[in-house]
Amino acid sequence: MNILLALVPISLILLGLAIYAFVWAVRNGQYDDLDTPALDILVDRPPEASFDRERGPASDATGDAIDTTQDADRNNDGRNDDGGNDEGRHA
């Protein structure tokens, strides 16, 4: 029975914290738009380049870093701007 003397005040304090967190969330707009975030997953957008501290500026699905320098030097037909000379380049 003595344990109730400790558990009741602890539970009332936790209840007060939960009510405070809910009121804070409502006042700061956390519940303003509930539909848009759920529908954003359905929108087909191209992936954005992300920065991963461990892997570098951008990485593909395998975790390998994407080499954007070689792609930038290529024309639309796949030839290099320097006439096709790939000396010194390593993929």
C-alpha positions in Angstrom: 0.0 0.0 0.0 2.9 2.3 0.6 4.0 2.0 -3.0 0.8 3.9 -4.0 2.2 6.9 -2.2 5.0 7.0 -4.7 3.2 5.8 -7.9 0.3 8.2 -7.8 2.3 11.4 -7.7 4.7 10.0 -10.4 1.8 9.1 -12.6 0.2 12.5 -12.1 3.5 14.2 -13.0 3.8 12.1 -16.2 0.2 12.9 -17.1 0.9 16.6 -16.7 4.0 16.3 -19.0 1.9 14.5 -21.6 -0.8 17.1 -21.5 1.9 19.9 -21.8 3.5 18.2 -24.8 0.2 17.8 -26.5 -0.8 21.5 -25.9 2.7 22.6 -27.1 2.3 20.5 -30.3 -1.1 22.0 -31.1 0.0 25.6 -30.5 3.1 25.1 -32.7 1.1 23.8 -35.7 2.1 20.1 -35.5 -1.4 19.0 -36.3 -2.3 21.7 -38.9 -1.9 19.6 -42.1 -2.3 15.9 -41.6 -3.1 14.9 -45.2 -0.2 16.4 -47.2 2.7 14.4 -45.6 0.8 11.2 -46.2 0.3 12.0 -49.9 3.8 13.2 -50.5 5.0 9.6 -50.8 2.8 9.1 -53.8 4.3 12.1 -55.8 6.9 11.0 -58.3 9.9 13.3 -58.0 13.5 12.7 -59.1 15.8 11.9 -56.2 17.7 14.8 -54.8 21.5 14.6 -54.2 22.1 14.0 -50.5 25.2 14.4 -48.4 26.3 11.5 -46.3 29.1 12.3 -43.8 30.6 8.8 -44.1 30.3 8.4 -47.9 30.7 11.9 -49.3 28.5 14.3 -51.2 26.4 11.8 -53.1 26.1 8.0 -53.3 24.1 5.5 -55.3 22.0 2.6 -54.0 25.1 0.4 -53.6 26.8 2.9 -51.3 29.5 3.8 -53.9 30.2 7.4 -54.4 28.9 8.8 -57.7 31.5 10.2 -60.0 29.9 13.3 -61.6 33.1 14.7 -63.1 33.3 12.1 -65.9 29.6 12.6 -66.8 30.0 16.3 -67.0 32.8 16.0 -69.6 30.8 13.8 -72.0 28.7 15.0 -74.9 25.2 13.7 -75.5 26.6 11.1 -77.9 28.9 9.6 -75.2 32.2 11.0 -76.6 34.5 13.0 -74.4 35.0 16.7 -75.0 38.7 16.2 -75.6 38.2 14.0 -78.7 37.9 10.7 -77.0 41.2 10.7 -75.1 40.6 9.0 -71.8 44.2 9.0 -70.6 44.6 9.7 -66.9 41.0 8.9 -66.1 40.1 6.1 -63.8 36.5 5.0 -63.2 
